Amino acid sequence: MKKFRTSFSGYNKSDVNEFVAEVISEYENILQKLKYSVREMEYLNKELERYKTLEKSLNDTLLCAQEATANAQKAAISEGKLIIEEAKRDAAKIMNNSLMKAKNIEKDAEELKRRVASFKTRFMALVESQMDEVTKFDDTL
């Protein structure tokens, strides 16, 4: 605490004025520092809000990307299952068609065997009849 000299009419005016000037100067310095601190705090609060907004935006974007990835995976799995089912149906159709063709080929082969047997029988009959004719021809000579 500051001690003032006393004079005839109380405290010494020059000491008091000097002290008041010091107090005013110090007060102005503190006020300037306070104003600077307030401006800096406002700036930092704005920056903090900007970073919070940016963080929220990034979090939202990340969440959307995760959801999109999950949806894409689900869609890919579903599409894969559909492709597999379609491939199974196509394979079953191919197998059925192949079996039907094989049965038709077997029928055709049986028909050919029957025709060959029939032709062989007729040919043998023809050969025998011709042999009989040759034998009769020899007898007539």
C-alpha positions in Angstrom: 0.0 0.0 0.0 1.3 3.4 -0.9 2.0 5.9 1.9 1.4 9.6 1.1 3.3 12.5 2.6 1.2 14.9 4.5 1.2 18.6 4.0 -0.5 21.5 5.6 -3.9 20.9 4.0 -3.8 17.1 4.1 -2.0 14.8 1.7 0.6 16.1 -0.7 -1.3 16.8 -4.0 1.6 16.0 -6.3 2.1 12.6 -4.6 -1.6 11.8 -4.8 -1.7 13.0 -8.5 1.3 11.0 -9.3 -0.2 7.9 -7.6 -3.5 8.5 -9.4 -1.6 8.8 -12.7 0.2 5.5 -11.9 -3.1 3.8 -11.1 -4.7 5.2 -14.3 -1.8 4.0 -16.3 -1.8 0.5 -14.7 -5.6 0.4 -15.0 -5.4 1.2 -18.8 -2.7 -1.4 -19.2 -4.9 -4.0 -17.5 -7.9 -2.9 -19.4 -6.0 -3.2 -22.7 -4.8 -6.6 -21.7 -8.4 -7.6 -20.8 -9.7 -6.3 -24.1 -7.0 -8.2 -25.9 -7.8 -11.3 -23.9 -11.5 -10.9 -24.6 -10.8 -10.6 -28.4 -8.5 -13.5 -28.3 -11.0 -15.6 -26.3 -13.8 -14.6 -28.8 -11.5 -15.6 -31.7 -10.6 -18.9 -30.0 -14.2 -19.6 -29.3 -15.1 -19.0 -33.0 -12.2 -21.3 -34.0 -13.4 -23.9 -31.5 -16.9 -23.7 -32.9 -15.5 -24.0 -36.4 -13.5 -27.0 -35.4 -16.5 -28.5 -33.7 -18.6 -28.0 -36.8 -15.8 -29.5 -38.9 -15.5 -32.4 -36.5 -19.3 -33.0 -36.7 -19.2 -32.8 -40.5 -16.3 -35.3 -40.6 -18.2 -37.6 -38.1 -21.3 -37.4 -40.2 -19.3 -38.1 -43.4 -17.6 -41.0 -41.7 -21.0 -42.3 -40.6 -22.4 -41.9 -44.1 -19.4 -43.7 -45.6 -19.8 -46.6 -43.1 -23.5 -46.9 -43.9 -22.8 -46.7 -47.6 -20.1 -49.4 -47.2 -22.5 -51.6 -45.2 -25.2 -51.1 -47.8 -22.8 -51.9 -50.6 -21.7 -55.0 -48.8 -25.3 -56.1 -48.3 -26.1 -55.4 -51.9 -23.1 -57.3 -53.1 -24.0 -60.3 -50.9 -27.6 -60.2 -52.1 -26.4 -59.9 -55.7 -24.0 -62.8 -55.2 -26.7 -64.9 -53.8 -28.9 -64.1 -56.7 -26.1 -64.9 -59.2 -25.5 -68.2 -57.4 -29.2 -69.1 -57.5 -29.4 -68.2 -61.2 -26.3 -70.3 -61.9 -27.9 -73.2 -60.0 -31.1 -72.8 -62.0 -29.1 -72.6 -65.3 -27.1 -75.6 -64.3 -30.3 -77.6 -63.5 -31.7 -76.6 -66.9 -28.5 -77.6 -68.7 -28.5 -81.0 -66.8 -32.1 -81.6 -67.7 -31.5 -80.7 -71.3 -28.5 -82.9 -71.4 -30.4 -85.8 -69.9 -33.2 -85.3 -72.4 -30.7 -85.2 -75.2 -29.0 -88.4 -73.9 -32.3 -90.1 -73.7 -33.1 -89.1 -77.3 -29.7 -90.3 -78.4 -30.3 -93.6 -76.6 -33.7 -93.9 -78.4 -32.1 -93.1 -81.7 -29.4 -95.7 -81.0 -32.0 -98.3 -80.1 -33.9 -97.4 -83.3 -30.7 -97.7 -85.3 -29.9 -101.1 -83.7 -33.5 -102.3 -84.5 -33.2 -101.1 -88.1 -29.8 -102.7 -88.5 -31.1 -106.0 -87.1 -34.1 -105.7 -89.4 -31.9 -104.9 -92.4 -29.6 -107.7 -91.4 -32.5 -110.1 -91.3 -33.9 -109.0 -94.6 -30.4 -109.0 -96.2 -29.8 -112.5 -94.9 -33.2 -113.5 -96.3 -32.3 -112.0 -99.6 -28.9 -113.7 -99.6 -30.5 -117.0 -98.7 -33.1 -116.6 -101.5 -30.3 -115.7 -103.9 -28.3 -118.7 -102.7 -31.4 -120.9 -103.3 -31.7 -119.4 -106.8 -28.0 -120.1 -107.5 -28.4 -123.7 -106.2 -31.5 -124.1 -108.4 -29.5 -122.7 -111.3 -26.7 -125.2 -110.8 -29.3 -128.0 -110.6 -30.8 -127.1 -113.9 -27.5 -127.2 -115.7 
